[in-house]
Amino acid sequence: MVEIDLDAIEHNVAAIASAVAPSEVCAVVKADGYGHGDVPTAEVALRAGATRLAVALVEEGVRLREAGIAAPILLLSEPHHDGFDEVVHWGLTPTLYRESSVGAMSEAAR
């Protein structure tokens, strides 16, 4: 059985936040927090000094929002155009690679 040590994650994020202050820390919690659990890892990281989060997929960002996490959430992967409405609805920050995506996201935001 794998044991997740959230105290160690909290300690490490706090140490990083202290070392880089006044810069902000963005905790990447994609892939279920790299197997540590996305919601608990996000909550611990924010408590320890991270000010924003990053995930790979829209669904991951939605899961964090549904858990009550209000911090800014960056999508590291460009979402499919059919997911842009969800990006807007849940207040996620998309990464856009293609010009066509910029126009489609603009439409979704209206």
PDB file as gemmi writes it, atoms N, CA and C in Angstrom:
CRYST1    1.000    1.000    1.000  90.00  90.00  90.00 P 1                      
ATOM      1  N   MET A   1       0.842  -1.174   0.000  1.00  0.00           N  
ATOM      2  CA  MET A   1       0.000   0.000   0.000  1.00  0.00           C  
ATOM      3  C   MET A   1       0.893   1.244   0.000  1.00  0.00           C  
ATOM      4  N   VAL A   2       0.505   2.209  -0.800  1.00  0.00           N  
ATOM      5  CA  VAL A   2       1.238   3.468  -0.878  1.00  0.00           C  
ATOM      6  C   VAL A   2       0.657   4.428   0.139  1.00  0.00           C  
ATOM      7  N   GLU A   3       1.519   5.066   0.902  1.00  0.00           N  
ATOM      8  CA  GLU A   3       1.076   6.063   1.870  1.00  0.00           C  
ATOM      9  C   GLU A   3       1.442   7.445   1.356  1.00  0.00           C  
ATOM     10  N   ILE A   4       0.461   8.330   1.332  1.00  0.00           N  
ATOM     11  CA  ILE A   4       0.673   9.694   0.864  1.00  0.00           C  
ATOM     12  C   ILE A   4       0.954  10.565   2.073  1.00  0.00           C  
ATOM     13  N   ASP A   5       2.064  11.270   2.041  1.00  0.00           N  
ATOM     14  CA  ASP A   5       2.452  12.131   3.155  1.00  0.00           C  
ATOM     15  C   ASP A   5       2.166  13.582   2.787  1.00  0.00           C  
ATOM     16  N   LEU A   6       0.935  14.012   3.066  1.00  0.00           N  
ATOM     17  CA  LEU A   6       0.557  15.384   2.747  1.00  0.00           C  
ATOM     18  C   LEU A   6       1.342  16.398   3.570  1.00  0.00           C  
ATOM     19  N   ASP A   7       1.798  15.993   4.760  1.00  0.00           N  
ATOM     20  CA  ASP A   7       2.633  16.897   5.564  1.00  0.00           C  
ATOM     21  C   ASP A   7       3.942  17.200   4.841  1.00  0.00           C  
ATOM     22  N   ALA A   8       4.503  16.196   4.173  1.00  0.00           N  
ATOM     23  CA  ALA A   8       5.743  16.414   3.420  1.00  0.00           C  
ATOM     24  C   ALA A   8       5.492  17.343   2.238  1.00  0.00           C  
ATOM     25  N   ILE A   9       4.361  17.163   1.565  1.00  0.00           N  
ATOM     26  CA  ILE A   9       4.023  18.056   0.451  1.00  0.00           C  
ATOM     27  C   ILE A   9       3.869  19.478   0.968  1.00  0.00           C  
ATOM     28  N   GLU A  10       3.168  19.628   2.087  1.00  0.00           N  
ATOM     29  CA  GLU A  10       2.976  20.960   2.670  1.00  0.00           C  
ATOM     30  C   GLU A  10       4.321  21.595   3.036  1.00  0.00           C  
ATOM     31  N   HIS A  11       5.188  20.831   3.646  1.00  0.00           N  
ATOM     32  CA  HIS A  11       6.516  21.335   4.020  1.00  0.00           C  
ATOM     33  C   HIS A  11       7.300  21.772   2.791  1.00  0.00           C  
ATOM     34  N   ASN A  12       7.285  20.943   1.757  1.00  0.00           N  
ATOM     35  CA  ASN A  12       8.047  21.253   0.545  1.00  0.00           C  
ATOM     36  C   ASN A  12       7.516  22.493  -0.160  1.00  0.00           C  
ATOM     37  N   VAL A  13       6.199  22.618  -0.266  1.00  0.00           N  
ATOM     38  CA  VAL A  13       5.625  23.800  -0.917  1.00  0.00           C  
ATOM     39  C   VAL A  13       5.934  25.046  -0.099  1.00  0.00           C  
ATOM     40  N   ALA A  14       5.827  24.960   1.215  1.00  0.00           N  
ATOM     41  CA  ALA A  14       6.143  26.108   2.070  1.00  0.00           C  
ATOM     42  C   ALA A  14       7.601  26.521   1.905  1.00  0.00           C  
ATOM     43  N   ALA A  15       8.496  25.552   1.813  1.00  0.00           N  
ATOM     44  CA  ALA A  15       9.920  25.862   1.626  1.00  0.00           C  
ATOM     45  C   ALA A  15      10.152  26.547   0.285  1.00  0.00           C  
ATOM     46  N   ILE A  16       9.499  26.069  -0.749  1.00  0.00           N  
ATOM     47  CA  ILE A  16       9.641  26.686  -2.076  1.00  0.00           C  
ATOM     48  C   ILE A  16       9.065  28.094  -2.065  1.00  0.00           C  
ATOM     49  N   ALA A  17       7.873  28.254  -1.488  1.00  0.00           N  
ATOM     50  CA  ALA A  17       7.235  29.576  -1.436  1.00  0.00           C  
ATOM     51  C   ALA A  17       8.110  30.571  -0.690  1.00  0.00           C  
ATOM     52  N   SER A  18       8.716  30.129   0.382  1.00  0.00           N  
ATOM     53  CA  SER A  18       9.604  31.000   1.156  1.00  0.00           C  
ATOM     54  C   SER A  18      10.852  31.359   0.357  1.00  0.00           C  
ATOM     55  N   ALA A  19      11.394  30.395  -0.349  1.00  0.00           N  
ATOM     56  CA  ALA A  19      12.630  30.617  -1.107  1.00  0.00           C  
ATOM     57  C   ALA A  19      12.438  31.560  -2.285  1.00  0.00           C  
ATOM     58  N   VAL A  20      11.254  31.569  -2.876  1.00  0.00           N  
ATOM     59  CA  VAL A  20      11.046  32.381  -4.078  1.00  0.00           C  
ATOM     60  C   VAL A  20      10.266  33.667  -3.812  1.00  0.00           C  
ATOM     61  N   ALA A  21       9.860  33.890  -2.575  1.00  0.00           N  
ATOM     62  CA  ALA A  21       9.091  35.099  -2.244  1.00  0.00           C  
ATOM     63  C   ALA A  21       9.855  36.339  -2.686  1.00  0.00           C  
ATOM     64  N   PRO A  22       9.205  37.327  -3.250  1.00  0.00           N  
ATOM     65  CA  PRO A  22       7.760  37.534  -3.336  1.00  0.00           C  
ATOM     66  C   PRO A  22       7.118  36.941  -4.595  1.00  0.00           C  
ATOM     67  N   SER A  23       7.847  36.140  -5.337  1.00  0.00           N  
ATOM     68  CA  SER A  23       7.241  35.492  -6.511  1.00  0.00           C  
ATOM     69  C   SER A  23       6.158  34.520  -6.061  1.00  0.00           C  
ATOM     70  N   GLU A  24       5.225  34.237  -6.957  1.00  0.00           N  
ATOM     71  CA  GLU A  24       4.143  33.313  -6.642  1.00  0.00           C  
ATOM     72  C   GLU A  24       4.523  31.882  -7.014  1.00  0.00           C  
ATOM     73  N   VAL A  25       3.866  30.943  -6.372  1.00  0.00           N  
ATOM     74  CA  VAL A  25       4.075  29.524  -6.639  1.00  0.00           C  
ATOM     75  C   VAL A  25       2.807  28.947  -7.261  1.00  0.00           C  
ATOM     76  N   CYS A  26       2.990  28.233  -8.352  1.00  0.00           N  
ATOM     77  CA  CYS A  26       1.896  27.522  -9.013  1.00  0.00           C  
ATOM     78  C   CYS A  26       2.141  26.028  -8.804  1.00  0.00           C  
ATOM     79  N   ALA A  27       1.231  25.372  -8.114  1.00  0.00           N  
ATOM     80  CA  ALA A  27       1.365  23.935  -7.863  1.00  0.00           C  
ATOM     81  C   ALA A  27       0.697  23.156  -8.995  1.00  0.00           C  
ATOM     82  N   VAL A  28       1.439  22.283  -9.623  1.00  0.00           N  
ATOM     83  CA  VAL A  28       0.906  21.444 -10.696  1.00  0.00           C  
ATOM     84  C   VAL A  28       0.335  20.182 -10.054  1.00  0.00           C  
ATOM     85  N   VAL A  29      -0.981  20.015 -10.199  1.00  0.00           N  
ATOM     86  CA  VAL A  29      -1.662  18.890  -9.554  1.00  0.00           C  
ATOM     87  C   VAL A  29      -2.390  18.005 -10.571  1.00  0.00           C  
ATOM     88  N   LYS A  30      -1.872  17.982 -11.799  1.00  0.00           N  
ATOM     89  CA  LYS A  30      -2.484  17.164 -12.849  1.00  0.00           C  
ATOM     90  C   LYS A  30      -2.285  15.685 -12.542  1.00  0.00           C  
ATOM     91  N   ALA A  31      -2.998  14.863 -13.281  1.00  0.00           N  
ATOM     92  CA  ALA A  31      -2.880  13.402 -13.133  1.00  0.00           C  
ATOM     93  C   ALA A  31      -3.141  12.968 -11.689  1.00  0.00           C  
ATOM     94  N   ASP A  32      -4.254  13.494 -11.139  1.00  0.00           N  
ATOM     95  CA  ASP A  32      -4.648  13.170  -9.766  1.00  0.00           C  
ATOM     96  C   ASP A  32      -3.547  13.543  -8.778  1.00  0.00           C  
ATOM     97  N   GLY A  33      -2.966  14.716  -8.993  1.00  0.00           N  
ATOM     98  CA  GLY A  33      -1.891  15.152  -8.101  1.00  0.00           C  
ATOM     99  C   GLY A  33      -0.709  14.208  -8.159  1.00  0.00           C  
ATOM    100  N   TYR A  34      -0.440  13.720  -9.385  1.00  0.00           N  
ATOM    101  CA  TYR A  34       0.630  12.737  -9.608  1.00  0.00           C  
ATOM    102  C   TYR A  34       0.456  11.528  -8.694  1.00  0.00           C  
ATOM    103  N   GLY A  35      -0.806  11.141  -8.525  1.00  0.00           N  
ATOM    104  CA  GLY A  35      -1.109   9.964  -7.726  1.00  0.00           C  
ATOM    105  C   GLY A  35      -1.290  10.240  -6.247  1.00  0.00           C  
ATOM    106  N   HIS A  36      -1.181  11.501  -5.846  1.00  0.00           N  
ATOM    107  CA  HIS A  36      -1.335  11.850  -4.437  1.00  0.00           C  
ATOM    108  C   HIS A  36      -2.756  12.301  -4.098  1.00  0.00           C  
ATOM    109  N   GLY A  37      -3.617  12.396  -5.110  1.00  0.00           N  
ATOM    110  CA  GLY A  37      -4.973  12.908  -4.910  1.00  0.00           C  
ATOM    111  C   GLY A  37      -4.999  14.386  -5.247  1.00  0.00           C  
ATOM    112  N   ASP A  38      -5.712  14.754  -6.298  1.00  0.00           N  
ATOM    113  CA  ASP A  38      -5.663  16.140  -6.762  1.00  0.00           C  
ATOM    114  C   ASP A  38      -6.239  17.133  -5.766  1.00  0.00           C  
ATOM    115  N   VAL A  39      -7.393  16.842  -5.194  1.00  0.00           N  
ATOM    116  CA  VAL A  39      -8.010  17.802  -4.273  1.00  0.00           C  
ATOM    117  C   VAL A  39      -7.193  17.955  -2.995  1.00  0.00           C  
ATOM    118  N   PRO A  40      -6.820  16.865  -2.300  1.00  0.00           N  
ATOM    119  CA  PRO A  40      -6.024  17.057  -1.087  1.00  0.00           C  
ATOM    120  C   PRO A  40      -4.673  17.717  -1.362  1.00  0.00           C  
ATOM    121  N   THR A  41      -4.047  17.362  -2.474  1.00  0.00           N  
ATOM    122  CA  THR A  41      -2.758  17.975  -2.809  1.00  0.00           C  
ATOM    123  C   THR A  41      -2.926  19.458  -3.086  1.00  0.00           C  
ATOM    124  N   ALA A  42      -3.973  19.822  -3.815  1.00  0.00           N  
ATOM    125  CA  ALA A  42      -4.230  21.234  -4.108  1.00  0.00           C  
ATOM    126  C   ALA A  42      -4.495  22.010  -2.829  1.00  0.00           C  
ATOM    127  N   GLU A  43      -5.321  21.458  -1.956  1.00  0.00           N  
ATOM    128  CA  GLU A  43      -5.640  22.149  -0.701  1.00  0.00           C  
ATOM    129  C   GLU A  43      -4.399  22.359   0.152  1.00  0.00           C  
ATOM    130  N   VAL A  44      -3.568  21.345   0.249  1.00  0.00           N  
ATOM    131  CA  VAL A  44      -2.335  21.451   1.032  1.00  0.00           C  
ATOM    132  C   VAL A  44      -1.384  22.461   0.400  1.00  0.00           C  
ATOM    133  N   ALA A  45      -1.234  22.412  -0.910  1.00  0.00           N  
ATOM    134  CA  ALA A  45      -0.328  23.345  -1.594  1.00  0.00           C  
ATOM    135  C   ALA A  45      -0.776  24.787  -1.395  1.00  0.00           C  
ATOM    136  N   LEU A  46      -2.072  25.032  -1.497  1.00  0.00           N  
ATOM    137  CA  LEU A  46      -2.578  26.393  -1.300  1.00  0.00           C  
ATOM    138  C   LEU A  46      -2.388  26.840   0.144  1.00  0.00           C  
ATOM    139  N   ARG A  47      -2.640  25.964   1.081  1.00  0.00           N  
ATOM    140  CA  ARG A  47      -2.440  26.288   2.494  1.00  0.00           C  
ATOM    141  C   ARG A  47      -0.969  26.606   2.779  1.00  0.00           C  
ATOM    142  N   ALA A  48      -0.072  25.949   2.057  1.00  0.00           N  
ATOM    143  CA  ALA A  48       1.366  26.114   2.293  1.00  0.00           C  
ATOM    144  C   ALA A  48       1.968  27.309   1.571  1.00  0.00           C  
ATOM    145  N   GLY A  49       1.191  27.983   0.731  1.00  0.00           N  
ATOM    146  CA  GLY A  49       1.725  29.178   0.089  1.00  0.00           C  
ATOM    147  C   GLY A  49       1.623  29.246  -1.415  1.00  0.00           C  
ATOM    148  N   ALA A  50       1.198  28.176  -2.070  1.00  0.00           N  
ATOM    149  CA  ALA A  50       0.943  28.279  -3.511  1.00  0.00           C  
ATOM    150  C   ALA A  50      -0.245  29.222  -3.692  1.00  0.00           C  
ATOM    151  N   THR A  51      -0.221  30.002  -4.751  1.00  0.00           N  
ATOM    152  CA  THR A  51      -1.317  30.950  -4.983  1.00  0.00           C  
ATOM    153  C   THR A  51      -2.161  30.563  -6.184  1.00  0.00           C  
ATOM    154  N   ARG A  52      -1.704  29.595  -6.944  1.00  0.00           N  
ATOM    155  CA  ARG A  52      -2.433  29.154  -8.127  1.00  0.00           C  
ATOM    156  C   ARG A  52      -2.115  27.690  -8.380  1.00  0.00           C  
ATOM    157  N   LEU A  53      -2.931  27.081  -9.224  1.00  0.00           N  
ATOM    158  CA  LEU A  53      -2.789  25.661  -9.535  1.00  0.00           C  
ATOM    159  C   LEU A  53      -2.729  25.468 -11.039  1.00  0.00           C  
ATOM    160  N   ALA A  54      -2.231  24.320 -11.459  1.00  0.00           N  
ATOM    161  CA  ALA A  54      -2.210  23.963 -12.877  1.00  0.00           C  
ATOM    162  C   ALA A  54      -2.603  22.498 -13.017  1.00  0.00           C  
ATOM    163  N   VAL A  55      -3.380  22.235 -14.072  1.00  0.00           N  
ATOM    164  CA  VAL A  55      -3.818  20.882 -14.395  1.00  0.00           C  
ATOM    165  C   VAL A  55      -3.674  20.685 -15.899  1.00  0.00           C  
ATOM    166  N   ALA A  56      -3.821  19.466 -16.355  1.00  0.00           N  
ATOM    167  CA  ALA A  56      -3.699  19.197 -17.788  1.00  0.00           C  
ATOM    168  C   ALA A  56      -5.039  19.281 -18.507  1.00  0.00           C  
ATOM    169  N   LEU A  57      -6.096  18.838 -17.856  1.00  0.00           N  
ATOM    170  CA  LEU A  57      -7.381  18.662 -18.532  1.00  0.00           C  
ATOM    171  C   LEU A  57      -8.484  19.499 -17.901  1.00  0.00           C  
ATOM    172  N   VAL A  58      -9.448  19.866 -18.710  1.00  0.00           N  
ATOM    173  CA  VAL A  58     -10.607  20.614 -18.219  1.00  0.00           C  
ATOM    174  C   VAL A  58     -11.261  19.855 -17.064  1.00  0.00           C  
ATOM    175  N   GLU A  59     -11.435  18.539 -17.219  1.00  0.00           N  
ATOM    176  CA  GLU A  59     -12.089  17.740 -16.182  1.00  0.00           C  
ATOM    177  C   GLU A  59     -11.373  17.850 -14.844  1.00  0.00           C  
ATOM    178  N   GLU A  60     -10.052  17.953 -14.882  1.00  0.00           N  
ATOM    179  CA  GLU A  60      -9.294  18.083 -13.639  1.00  0.00           C  
ATOM    180  C   GLU A  60      -9.584  19.425 -12.970  1.00  0.00           C  
ATOM    181  N   GLY A  61      -9.642  20.478 -13.768  1.00  0.00           N  
ATOM    182  CA  GLY A  61      -9.967  21.796 -13.226  1.00  0.00           C  
ATOM    183  C   GLY A  61     -11.376  21.843 -12.668  1.00  0.00           C  
ATOM    184  N   VAL A  62     -12.317  21.219 -13.365  1.00  0.00           N  
ATOM    185  CA  VAL A  62     -13.703  21.172 -12.899  1.00  0.00           C  
ATOM    186  C   VAL A  62     -13.776  20.446 -11.562  1.00  0.00           C  
ATOM    187  N   ARG A  63     -13.066  19.342 -11.439  1.00  0.00           N  
ATOM    188  CA  ARG A  63     -13.071  18.580 -10.182  1.00  0.00           C  
ATOM    189  C   ARG A  63     -12.590  19.450  -9.021  1.00  0.00           C  
ATOM    190  N   LEU A  64     -11.554  20.262  -9.248  1.00  0.00           N  
ATOM    191  CA  LEU A  64     -11.065  21.150  -8.193  1.00  0.00           C  
ATOM    192  C   LEU A  64     -12.103  22.213  -7.851  1.00  0.00           C  
ATOM    193  N   ARG A  65     -12.730  22.792  -8.865  1.00  0.00           N  
ATOM    194  CA  ARG A  65     -13.778  23.794  -8.624  1.00  0.00           C  
ATOM    195  C   ARG A  65     -14.949  23.177  -7.855  1.00  0.00           C  
ATOM    196  N   GLU A  66     -15.356  21.982  -8.253  1.00  0.00           N  
ATOM    197  CA  GLU A  66     -16.469  21.316  -7.564  1.00  0.00           C  
ATOM    198  C   GLU A  66     -16.135  21.025  -6.107  1.00  0.00           C  
ATOM    199  N   ALA A  67     -14.852  20.904  -5.798  1.00  0.00           N  
ATOM    200  CA  ALA A  67     -14.412  20.688  -4.419  1.00  0.00           C  
ATOM    201  C   ALA A  67     -14.317  22.001  -3.645  1.00  0.00           C  
ATOM    202  N   GLY A  68     -14.643  23.109  -4.306  1.00  0.00           N  
ATOM    203  CA  GLY A  68     -14.649  24.401  -3.620  1.00  0.00           C  
ATOM    204  C   GLY A  68     -13.369  25.196  -3.724  1.00  0.00           C  
ATOM    205  N   ILE A  69     -12.454  24.773  -4.564  1.00  0.00           N  
ATOM    206  CA  ILE A  69     -11.186  25.489  -4.712  1.00  0.00           C  
ATOM    207  C   ILE A  69     -11.391  26.679  -5.638  1.00  0.00           C  
ATOM    208  N   ALA A  70     -11.086  27.874  -5.131  1.00  0.00           N  
ATOM    209  CA  ALA A  70     -11.331  29.118  -5.872  1.00  0.00           C  
ATOM    210  C   ALA A  70     -10.066  29.724  -6.475  1.00  0.00           C  
ATOM    211  N   ALA A  71      -8.904  29.197  -6.151  1.00  0.00           N  
ATOM    212  CA  ALA A  71      -7.638  29.750  -6.662  1.00  0.00           C  
ATOM    213  C   ALA A  71      -7.611  29.682  -8.186  1.00  0.00           C  
ATOM    214  N   PRO A  72      -6.836  30.557  -8.818  1.00  0.00           N  
ATOM    215  CA  PRO A  72      -6.688  30.469 -10.277  1.00  0.00           C  
ATOM    216  C   PRO A  72      -6.174  29.090 -10.690  1.00  0.00           C  
ATOM    217  N   ILE A  73      -6.752  28.557 -11.770  1.00  0.00           N  
ATOM    218  CA  ILE A  73      -6.350  27.241 -12.283  1.00  0.00           C  
ATOM    219  C   ILE A  73      -6.000  27.376 -13.758  1.00  0.00           C  
ATOM    220  N   LEU A  74      -4.754  27.065 -14.089  1.00  0.00           N  
ATOM    221  CA  LEU A  74      -4.248  27.100 -15.456  1.00  0.00           C  
ATOM    222  C   LEU A  74      -4.366  25.719 -16.081  1.00  0.00           C  
ATOM    223  N   LEU A  75      -4.874  25.667 -17.305  1.00  0.00           N  
ATOM    224  CA  LEU A  75      -4.885  24.422 -18.073  1.00  0.00           C  
ATOM    225  C   LEU A  75      -3.590  24.357 -18.868  1.00  0.00           C  
ATOM    226  N   LEU A  76      -2.774  23.359 -18.631  1.00  0.00           N  
ATOM    227  CA  LEU A  76      -1.484  23.236 -19.309  1.00  0.00           C  
ATOM    228  C   LEU A  76      -1.625  22.753 -20.744  1.00  0.00           C  
ATOM    229  N   SER A  77      -2.710  22.059 -21.042  1.00  0.00           N  
ATOM    230  CA  SER A  77      -2.969  21.568 -22.397  1.00  0.00           C  
ATOM    231  C   SER A  77      -4.101  22.379 -23.002  1.00  0.00           C  
ATOM    232  N   GLU A  78      -4.024  22.609 -24.295  1.00  0.00           N  
ATOM    233  CA  GLU A  78      -5.107  23.326 -24.961  1.00  0.00           C  
ATOM    234  C   GLU A  78      -6.357  22.451 -24.979  1.00  0.00           C  
ATOM    235  N   PRO A  79      -7.479  22.970 -24.473  1.00  0.00           N  
ATOM    236  CA  PRO A  79      -8.700  22.164 -24.494  1.00  0.00           C  
ATOM    237  C   PRO A  79      -9.281  22.061 -25.898  1.00  0.00           C  
ATOM    238  N   HIS A  80     -10.081  21.020 -26.115  1.00  0.00           N  
ATOM    239  CA  HIS A  80     -10.815  20.902 -27.375  1.00  0.00           C  
ATOM    240  C   HIS A  80     -11.839  22.022 -27.438  1.00  0.00           C  
ATOM    241  N   HIS A  81     -12.121  22.488 -28.633  1.00  0.00           N  
ATOM    242  CA  HIS A  81     -13.078  23.590 -28.801  1.00  0.00           C  
ATOM    243  C   HIS A  81     -14.421  23.291 -28.145  1.00  0.00           C  
ATOM    244  N   ASP A  82     -14.848  22.048 -28.147  1.00  0.00           N  
ATOM    245  CA  ASP A  82     -16.143  21.727 -27.541  1.00  0.00           C  
ATOM    246  C   ASP A  82     -16.120  21.813 -26.017  1.00  0.00           C  
ATOM    247  N   GLY A  83     -14.951  22.021 -25.435  1.00  0.00           N  
ATOM    248  CA  GLY A  83     -14.840  22.193 -23.985  1.00  0.00           C  
ATOM    249  C   GLY A  83     -14.684  23.638 -23.549  1.00  0.00           C  
ATOM    250  N   PHE A  84     -14.673  24.566 -24.508  1.00  0.00           N  
ATOM    251  CA  PHE A  84     -14.446  25.973 -24.164  1.00  0.00           C  
ATOM    252  C   PHE A  84     -15.547  26.549 -23.278  1.00  0.00           C  
ATOM    253  N   ASP A  85     -16.796  26.116 -23.484  1.00  0.00           N  
ATOM    254  CA  ASP A  85     -17.881  26.610 -22.628  1.00  0.00           C  
ATOM    255  C   ASP A  85     -17.639  26.238 -21.166  1.00  0.00           C  
ATOM    256  N   GLU A  86     -17.153  25.031 -20.933  1.00  0.00           N  
ATOM    257  CA  GLU A  86     -16.837  24.612 -19.562  1.00  0.00           C  
ATOM    258  C   GLU A  86     -15.680  25.419 -18.992  1.00  0.00           C  
ATOM    259  N   VAL A  87     -14.685  25.699 -19.810  1.00  0.00           N  
ATOM    260  CA  VAL A  87     -13.545  26.509 -19.364  1.00  0.00           C  
ATOM    261  C   VAL A  87     -14.049  27.848 -18.844  1.00  0.00           C  
ATOM    262  N   VAL A  88     -14.927  28.469 -19.606  1.00  0.00           N  
ATOM    263  CA  VAL A  88     -15.487  29.764 -19.207  1.00  0.00           C  
ATOM    264  C   VAL A  88     -16.363  29.605 -17.969  1.00  0.00           C  
ATOM    265  N   HIS A  89     -17.253  28.630 -17.991  1.00  0.00           N  
ATOM    266  CA  HIS A  89     -18.187  28.425 -16.879  1.00  0.00           C  
ATOM    267  C   HIS A  89     -17.462  28.238 -15.547  1.00  0.00           C  
ATOM    268  N   TRP A  90     -16.392  27.477 -15.553  1.00  0.00           N  
ATOM    269  CA  TRP A  90     -15.679  27.152 -14.320  1.00  0.00           C  
ATOM    270  C   TRP A  90     -14.544  28.121 -14.008  1.00  0.00           C  
ATOM    271  N   GLY A  91     -14.345  29.128 -14.841  1.00  0.00           N  
ATOM    272  CA  GLY A  91     -13.322  30.134 -14.559  1.00  0.00           C  
ATOM    273  C   GLY A  91     -11.910  29.593 -14.630  1.00  0.00           C  
ATOM    274  N   LEU A  92     -11.650  28.723 -15.585  1.00  0.00           N  
ATOM    275  CA  LEU A  92     -10.312  28.163 -15.776  1.00  0.00           C  
ATOM    276  C   LEU A  92      -9.550  29.038 -16.763  1.00  0.00           C  
ATOM    277  N   THR A  93      -8.235  29.052 -16.658  1.00  0.00           N  
ATOM    278  CA  THR A  93      -7.395  29.826 -17.574  1.00  0.00           C  
ATOM    279  C   THR A  93      -6.801  28.872 -18.604  1.00  0.00           C  
ATOM    280  N   PRO A  94      -7.210  29.010 -19.867  1.00  0.00           N  
ATOM    281  CA  PRO A  94      -6.727  28.070 -20.880  1.00  0.00           C  
ATOM    282  C   PRO A  94      -5.358  28.454 -21.432  1.00  0.00           C  
ATOM    283  N   THR A  95      -4.631  27.458 -21.866  1.00  0.00           N  
ATOM    284  CA  THR A  95      -3.450  27.655 -22.693  1.00  0.00           C  
ATOM    285  C   THR A  95      -3.912  27.418 -24.124  1.00  0.00           C  
ATOM    286  N   LEU A  96      -3.663  28.384 -24.994  1.00  0.00           N  
ATOM    287  CA  LEU A  96      -4.103  28.270 -26.384  1.00  0.00           C  
ATOM    288  C   LEU A  96      -2.892  28.293 -27.301  1.00  0.00           C  
ATOM    289  N   TYR A  97      -2.810  27.333 -28.200  1.00  0.00           N  
ATOM    290  CA  TYR A  97      -1.670  27.206 -29.104  1.00  0.00           C  
ATOM    291  C   TYR A  97      -1.984  27.686 -30.514  1.00  0.00           C  
ATOM    292  N   ARG A  98      -3.252  27.615 -30.892  1.00  0.00           N  
ATOM    293  CA  ARG A  98      -3.628  27.876 -32.280  1.00  0.00           C  
ATOM    294  C   ARG A  98      -4.488  29.129 -32.392  1.00  0.00           C  
ATOM    295  N   GLU A  99      -4.302  29.837 -33.496  1.00  0.00           N  
ATOM    296  CA  GLU A  99      -5.078  31.050 -33.735  1.00  0.00           C  
ATOM    297  C   GLU A  99      -6.576  30.751 -33.754  1.00  0.00           C  
ATOM    298  N   SER A 100      -6.957  29.620 -34.324  1.00  0.00           N  
ATOM    299  CA  SER A 100      -8.382  29.268 -34.375  1.00  0.00           C  
ATOM    300  C   SER A 100      -8.962  29.087 -32.973  1.00  0.00           C  
ATOM    301  N   SER A 101      -8.138  28.656 -32.052  1.00  0.00           N  
ATOM    302  CA  SER A 101      -8.605  28.475 -30.679  1.00  0.00           C  
ATOM    303  C   SER A 101      -8.864  29.807 -29.996  1.00  0.00           C  
ATOM    304  N   VAL A 102      -8.066  30.802 -30.330  1.00  0.00           N  
ATOM    305  CA  VAL A 102      -8.259  32.128 -29.734  1.00  0.00           C  
ATOM    306  C   VAL A 102      -9.639  32.659 -30.108  1.00  0.00           C  
ATOM    307  N   GLY A 103     -10.001  32.553 -31.380  1.00  0.00           N  
ATOM    308  CA  GLY A 103     -11.315  33.000 -31.826  1.00  0.00           C  
ATOM    309  C   GLY A 103     -12.438  32.203 -31.195  1.00  0.00           C  
ATOM    310  N   ALA A 104     -12.275  30.896 -31.121  1.00  0.00           N  
ATOM    311  CA  ALA A 104     -13.310  30.036 -30.542  1.00  0.00           C  
ATOM    312  C   ALA A 104     -13.474  30.310 -29.050  1.00  0.00           C  
ATOM    313  N   MET A 105     -12.379  30.549 -28.354  1.00  0.00           N  
ATOM    314  CA  MET A 105     -12.467  30.858 -26.927  1.00  0.00           C  
ATOM    315  C   MET A 105     -13.143  32.206 -26.721  1.00  0.00           C  
ATOM    316  N   SER A 106     -12.828  33.145 -27.576  1.00  0.00           N  
ATOM    317  CA  SER A 106     -13.460  34.461 -27.501  1.00  0.00           C  
ATOM    318  C   SER A 106     -14.975  34.335 -27.661  1.00  0.00           C  
ATOM    319  N   GLU A 107     -15.402  33.505 -28.588  1.00  0.00           N  
ATOM    320  CA  GLU A 107     -16.839  33.272 -28.795  1.00  0.00           C  
ATOM    321  C   GLU A 107     -17.470  32.637 -27.553  1.00  0.00           C  
ATOM    322  N   ALA A 108     -16.791  31.675 -26.974  1.00  0.00           N  
ATOM    323  CA  ALA A 108     -17.325  30.990 -25.793  1.00  0.00           C  
ATOM    324  C   ALA A 108     -17.454  31.942 -24.609  1.00  0.00           C  
ATOM    325  N   ALA A 109     -16.578  32.925 -24.544  1.00  0.00           N  
ATOM    326  CA  ALA A 109     -16.575  33.858 -23.415  1.00  0.00           C  
ATOM    327  C   ALA A 109     -17.672  34.912 -23.518  1.00  0.00           C  
ATOM    328  N   ARG A 110     -18.332  35.007 -24.666  1.00  0.00           N  
ATOM    329  CA  ARG A 110     -19.390  36.028 -24.829  1.00  0.00           C  
ATOM    330  C   ARG A 110     -20.675  35.622 -24.188  1.00  0.00           C  
TER     331      ARG A 110                                                      
END                                                                             
